[in-house]
Amino acid sequence: MRRAVYGRRDGSVAAGGRPRGLLSAHVRIAAACVLVLSAPLLARADALEVASRYEPRPELNEAPDGMLYRWISPFYMAIPSDWKPTNTSDPVGFGPGFFTGVHPDQAEFASADEDFAAVSARRLAPFGKGGPGCFAEFLEEDARRGRIKDLVLQEAESNIGGRRAMLYSYSAEVATSAGPRKREGRIVVSAVPESDGKHTIVHLYGSASTLDKLRRKINKILISAREANRPLVHALSFPYDVGGDIFDLVYGPAAAADGSVAVGEGWRRTRVRVFERKGKPVAEWGSVGDGEDGIFNNPKSMVFAPDGSLCILDEGFSEDSGVRRFSRAGKSLGRIRVDKQALGEDGIDTAWFMTVLDSGKVVVAGSSEKFGEARRFLVFSQDGELLAKWDSDPTGALASYPGDRLVVTRPNPKSEKNPVIAVVDLEGRAAREWSMYGIGLPPARGDEDVRFEPKYLAADARGWVYALDSRHAVWMYDEEGRFMYAVPLEPEMSTVNGMAVRPNGELVLIGRTDSRKPGEKPGEPLVHLFGNAFPFRREEDSGDRQAR
């Protein structure tokens, strides 16, 4: 072990051997709090079930008491169960997690009385002289320049995720808006770089008082690292623009249990394209018109019904809005009108969202006023009979949920910046609801200031909920509403225009990519398929039957 002390108040550097490795400048609080994910893509074309490269994939509760396994790429790591994810940095993920009540936004300015800790993981290319020790250069330079004071740095051999590594422990005094504060950290750097030439780095960082309390847990965190597939594995991409025929103002996707995918084009040409599970187009139909057969006015959303038919919500410019049902080949199978001309005061003036439940019931959410917020819910039988109606707080997203229920987003009475997610019955009564952190995580100062904008919701057959936020991360919750994982979509996707989830937990998204992989063009509109590392398996049901 080597030990070095830097940045004494007189500007000298203490003896103790040549300074060795660490990570980042000015203790790099912000950098320490950034989770950089660079998991390799799993390419395949025959099936979407993801076979793990490593076994076993740990479940949340396999961790020691008081800890849970969370995804911190490239590892699953056991961390204290009250640590929280963050979406305040880019990219998004569970790194850092924060301890005892300080939110990420306040971490840099935490006073001596406000304990916090964070963990992040990344892969970085070596620089300077190379080797694990090169990651000390920033700290050492900051100490020499007086940006940090009283830097104490120790080096020892260690391991991470079963691989040989170097451990760098440090403490230093840093300047914050509240005055000088003592910070500590532990950095583990893989001794041998990965095949891409990058070193794997895990960084634990926090206030000195917190890390002192966490001595035993810190060791458990570091030795718990297990490498496995990320919770959502990018499996396949294919263009929904066929032959250079541009799809504009897309909506969807609709994802069937048998692997079929549908994507729609709205406003001008209003076409629908249907693809089989490997991305081969199998049907195209639809046009602009007066709402007859395969003709639409202003389609907004689509979903496959349990019988395999495709249901499309056509807003209809407030005149004849409703749900249109089609075979996958485009044959009209019926229509349910939801407008006021058909339903009187029970009707909807502007339709926004639609879904179909496991029972075949159809739910439409919209406004009773032109272009107002989605506050009115209508529930119909498969034959179009109005079964229920209720008005609610504004809804920002809607999806079906097992057991003839819905999952929606609603305003958060405690914060305007992060709505709640709620599972409701067909009369609008909430069975449970939760904020972005899920059920069970204790509140912390600053939670109300975190911006969380779930653009799309979906649920699989077991009741897991998937929320895609505006920073292009999918937040995963179990059937009880407890937070499990936050999985960034970058670099696979640069923009996301829609999301659906198959019953087994596979995700289907549409959007554009900045990828420069062979066969893909930057900015190309694609359908992206993500396999679930924890798939839900059940006997095949009617969701695999196609309506032709």
N, C-alpha and C positions, 0 to 999 in steps of 0.2 A: 504493500500500500504506500502510495505517496500522498503527501499533504503539503499544500501551499497556501499561504495567506497573502492576499493582494490588497492594495488600495488603502493603506493606513492613512490616517488623517494627515500625517506629515508628507504624504505623497510617495513614500517609499514602498518597496515590495519586500515582504519578509522572506528570509531564506527558508529552505525546506525542499529543495529539489526543483527541477524544471517543471513549470506549470503544465498540467495536462487537462484533458478534455472536458467540455460541456457544450451548451447549446447556444445561447442567444443573447443579444445585446440588451442593456438596461434591465437586466433580468427578463427582458422581453415578455412582460406579463401578457400582452395581447397575443404574441406569438405562441406562448405556452398554452394559451386558451384556444388555439385553433386546431381543429382536427383535420388533418389532411388525409384523404382516403385515396388510395390508388390500387385497389384490388384488381387483379387481372380479370378480363372478361372470359366467360365460358362460352365458347362458340359451339353450337350444335344445331342440327336441322331436323332430326328425326323425332324428337320428343321434347317436352318442356319440363319433365320431371328432372330435378337437379340432383345429381349424385355428388355427394360431398367428397372433396379431395382428402379430407382429413376426418378422422373419427375419434371420439364422438363429438357431435355438436352439443355443447352443454345447454341444458335448459336453465332458465333463470334461477330456479330454486336449488340447483346443484351446488351453489356456492356455500361457504361456511355461514354459520348463524350471523345475522345482522348484515349480510352482504348478498348481492345478486349478480349473476352474470350479465354483463352488458356488452354490446358490440362496440369496440374501439379499434377500428381497422389497423392492422390485419388480424387482430386478436379478439376473442371473447375473453373478458377479464372480470374477475370478481371484485366489485367495488362496494363501498357502503351503500346500503339500501336507500338512504335518504339523500344521496347525491342526485343532482338533477341534470338533465341534458340542457343544451342551449341552442338557439337558432340566431344568436346575435352576431355571429361571425360567419365568414364565408370560406370554406364550405361549412355545412351544418352537420351536427352529430352529437353523440354523447362524449364529448371531449371538448371542453371540459365538463366535469361534474362538479357541483359545488356543495360544500358542507357547512352546516350550522348557520344558515340564514343570510348569507351574502350572495346577492345575485351577480351574474357575470358583468353586468354593466357597472357595478360598484366595486368590482374586485380591485382595480388599480388604485382606488381612492379609499380603500378600507382603513378604518382607524384601528388602533391597537386593540380595541375592544370587540372588533368584528372579525371573527375567525373565518377563514375560508381555505379551501383546498380545491385543486383542479387536477385533472389527468387528461393527457392527450397522447396520441400515437401518430407517427408519420414515417415516411421513408424519404430520406434525403441523400443526394449525391455527395460524396466527399469533396473537399476543396482544400486549398493550401497544400500542406504536406500529406494530406490524405490520412486514412486510418481512422479509428474511433476517436483518437485524440484531437482530430481537426475541429471537432464540434465544440472545443473549448475556446476557440480563437475570439469569438465575439465577446464573451464574458471577460476574458483576459484583457482585451483591448479596452472595454468599458472601464475596467478597474484602473488601467494605466492612465486613462484620460480623466479619471475622477468622476465618471458618471454614476458609478456605484462605489460604495465604500466598504471596507472591512470584509472583502471577499475571502471566504475560506473554502477551499476546494480540495476534496479528497477523491482518490481513485482506487478502485478495487476490482478484482475479477468477479463476475457474476454470471447469470444466465437469464434468458427470457424466452418463453415458449419452447423450451427444450434446446435452445441453441446457446452457444457460448457468447458471452457479452462482457462489456465493461460497465461498471457502475460508477457514476460521478455524483457525489454528494456535495452540496454547496450551501452556503448561507451568505447573505450580504445585506447591507443597509441600502434602501432605495428611497428616492424622493417621491412623495405623493403630495396631492393637494392638501392633505391633512398633516403634512410634515414627514420627516424621515421615519420609515418603518422597516422592521427586520423581516426578511423573506427567506424561505428555505426551499430547496428542491432536491429531487433525485432524478437522475437521468440514466437510463440503461440504453446502451448502444450495442447492437450486434457486432461482434468482433470481426465477422466475415461478411462482406456485402452480399446482397441477393444477386440473382442472375442478371438483373438490370443494372447492376453496379451500385445500387443504393443501399445504405445502411438502414435498418429498422431501429427506430428510436421511440422509447416510451418516457414521458416526462410527467413526474408528479411535482406539483408546485403549490405553495400556499404560504400563509402567515406562519411565523415561527411557532406561535402558541398552538395552532391547529395541528401542525405536523408533529409537534411534541406529544399531543394527545393520541395521534394516530400511529405511533411507532410500530405497534404490533400489526395493525391492519395494513400498513404500507408494505410489510414483508409479504403478507397474504396477497395483496394486489399484484405484486411483481411476480411471485411464483405461480400465480393462477393462470397466466396467459396461455390460452389454447388456440391454435390456429385452425380455422375451418372456413367454409364458405360464408360470405356475408349473408345477412338475413334475406336479402333480395338479390339474386344473381342475374345479371344481364345475360340472357340466353340467346336472343335472336332479334334481328331487326330486318324489316323489309319496307320498301316504299309503298305508300298508298297512292302516289302519283304514278300512273301507269303509262309508259311510253311517252313521257314528257307532257302528258295532258294534265295541266295543273289543277289541283283541287284547291279552291279558295274558301276561306271562312269555314273551316272544317268543324264538325261537332262529333260527338261520340267519345271513344269507341264503344261498341257493344261487343261483349265477350261471352261466348257460349261455352258450356261445359265440355263440349266435344272439340274445342279448339278454334272454332270459327270466329272470325272477327269481321265487324262491319264498321265502316267509316262513312260519314255523310258530309256533303257539301251544301252550305246554306246560301240563301239570299238570291244569288244570281242564276245558278244552274241547278241547284238542289238535286244533286245526284246521290245515289247510294252505291257503294262498292262493298262486296262481300268477298272475303278471303278464307281459304282453308288454313289449317293450323301452321303450315310451312310457308305461308305468304303467297301462295298462288291465287290470283283473282279468279273467282268462279261465277260472279254475276255483277252486272251493273245496270241500274235502272233509275228512273225518276226524272222529272223536269219541272219547270216553273209553270204554274197555271192556277186554276180555280178550285183546286182541292179534290179533283176526281181521281180515282184509282191511284196510280203512281205519281201523281202531280201534287206539288206542294206550294204553299205560299211562303212560309217562313219557319222551316223546321229548326228545332232547338236541341233536342236530345233524343237518344235511342237506347233501347235495351232489348236483349233477347228474353222472351217469355219462357216459362218452364216447358212449354210444348215445342220450343224451337222456333216459333214465329218471331218476327222482328217488329217491335212496337216503336213508333216514332211520334214524338210530340210536335205538332204543327201549330205554331202560335196563331197563324191565320189572320194577323192584323186585327185582332179583337172581334172578328166577324163570325168566323166559323172555326175557331180554334178547337182542337181536340187531339185524340190519340188515334193514329192510323196503324192498323195491323196488316203485315204483309208476310207472304212466304219469302224464303230467302232468294227465290227467283224473281220476286217483285209482284207476285199476284196479290191483289187486294183481298183481304180476309175480313174487312169490317172497319167501322169507325165509331169512336165514342166522342160525342161533342161535349165540350165543357164550357162553352161561351154562354153569355146571358140570354142570347136569342133562343137558345135551346133550353136553358135551365132557369130562366128568370133571375131573381135576386140571389139564388143559390150559385149562380154561375161565376166564372172567372173572366175578367176583362183582359188581363195579360197573363198568359201562361209562361212559367219559367222552368219548372222541373217536372220530371215524370219518372216513375219506376214501376216495376211489376213485381209482386210478391210471390213467394213460393206457392201460394194457393192459386195464383193466377189473377188475383185482384190487382186492379190498376189504381195507382195513387198519383194525383196531379196536384202540384203546388203552384199558386200564382197570386195575382192581385185582383181584388175586387174593383180596382181603379186602373185607368190606363197608365201603364208603365210604372205602377207603384211596386213596392217591395212584396216579396212572396210571403203572404200572411194567411192565405186561405188554402185549406187542404180539402180535396174531394176524393172519396174512395168509391170505386166502381167494381161491380162484378165483372167477370169475363165477358158477359153479354151486354154490358153497358148500363146496368141498373145502378143508380146512385144509392150507395149503402150508408154513407156517413159524410158529414161535413163539419169542420171546425175552423175557427180562426185562432191565430197564435201570434207570438212575437215574430219579427222578420226572420226568415230562414235564408241562410246563405248557401247551403248545399244540402243535398238529399240523396239517400240511397236506400235500397231495401235491406232488411235485417231478418235473420232467421226467426221463425215463429210468428209470421205475419205482423212484423213490426218494422219500424223505420229508424234509421239513424240520420240525424240532422244536426246542423249548427245553429245556435241561437245566441243572442246577445248575452254577454257576461255582465251581471249586475255590479261586479266588482271592478270591471275594467272595460274600456272601450276598445282596447288594442288586441285582446285575445278572446274570441267567442268561446262558448262552451260547446262540447259535443254531447248530444243526448240521444238515448234510445227511447222511443216513444211508441205507444200502442196506436191503434187506429181511431182513437178518440183524442189523441194529442197528449195523453198523460205520460209523463216521463217515468220510466222504470229506474233509470239512473242517468246521471250526467257527470261530466268531468271537464276540467280545463286541459290545457296542452300537456301538463305533467301527469295527467291521469289520476285515478283514485289511489289514495294511500300515501302519496308524497306530501310531507308537511309544507305549509305555506312559508314563504320567506320574503323578507323585505325586498321590494323591487319586482316581484312576480307580476304585479299589475302593469308594469311598464314595458314588459316584453311584448313585442309585436309578433303575433301568430295569426296567419291568414290562410286557413284551410280552403283552398279553391275547390277541391273535389273530395268526396267521401266515397267509400266502398266498404263492403263487409263480405267475408267468406262464409261458408256453410257452418263453421264452428262458432261464429260470432266474433271473430277478430275484426277490428275496425282499422282501416287504412285512411289516413288523412294526408293529402298532398298539400303542403304549404307553399307560400309564394316564393320561398327560397329554394324550391325544387328539392325538397327532402320529403320522404314518406315516413310519417310517424305511425308506428304500429302499436295497437292496444289489444289486450286480450279480451275475452268475453265478459270480464268483470269491469272493464274500463281501466285496467292498470297499464301504465306505460311499460313497453318492452324495449323497442328499438327506434332510433331515428336514422334513416338510411339515405344519404345524399345520392342524387341521381347523376351528378356530374362524375366523370366527363361524358357519360353516355348521352346526355341530353342537355341542350342549351335552353330550349323552351318546351313547355308542356301545355297542350291544348285539351287534354281530356284523359280520364283514367277509368278503368273498370277492373274488377277482380273476379276471377273464376271461383267456383265453389271450393277448390282445393287451395286457394291462397295465391295462385299465380296472378301477377299483375300484367295488364295490358295498358299501354300508354301511347298517345299520339303526340307528336311534336317534331321539333327539329334538332339536329345535332351539330356540334362543332367538330365531330370526329373526323379524323383523316385516315381512318383505317382503310385498307384496300377494299375497293368496291363501294365506298361511301363518299359522297361529296359533302363538303362543309355547307351547312344550311339546308341539306336535303330533308324534305318532309318524310318521316318514317313512322311506322308502327314498331314499338319496342315491347318485347316480351321479357318479363322478369320472373324467373323461377323462384319459388319460396323454399328456403332452406329448411323450413319446418312445415312441409306440406300436410294438408288435411286429407285423409283418405277415407272414402266411404263407398258403399256399393253404388254402381251406376244407377241413375234415376232418369226421370223423364227429360231432364235437361239435355240429354244427348240425342233426343229425337228431333229430327228436322221437319218443319212444315214446308212442304214443297208446292 
